[in-house]
Amino acid sequence: MSMPSHLNQLRPHLDRPRFCDPRLDRVFRGLAPAEEAVALVWADGGTSWEGAALDTGLPAAYGERVRRKLKRLGERCTARTVAAAVTAGRDW
């Protein structure tokens, strides 16, 4: 799903932040622009996933979809980090 046109007005707020944790960058690269917008609105606080979707002009159910995708991408990132540490002979 592409980003709704009204979100272009929010672009300065929604531009991808620089995260201190490189895992967050890896996870966010797996999101479409509309998904990223929902995640950033949610992370800004004060709303549910459904509310974040509605705040970005998307259906409420889209927020739950983004939450599940972030969880899946985070688990994949963690699994890859563990596998790389094991392969390199480091303790996780």
Secondary structure, DSSP 8 states (H G I E B T S, - for coil): ----GGGGGGHHHHS----SSHHHHHHHTTS-HHHHHHHHHHHTSSS-HHHHHHHTTS-HHHHHHHHHHHHHHHHHHHHHHHHHHHHTT---
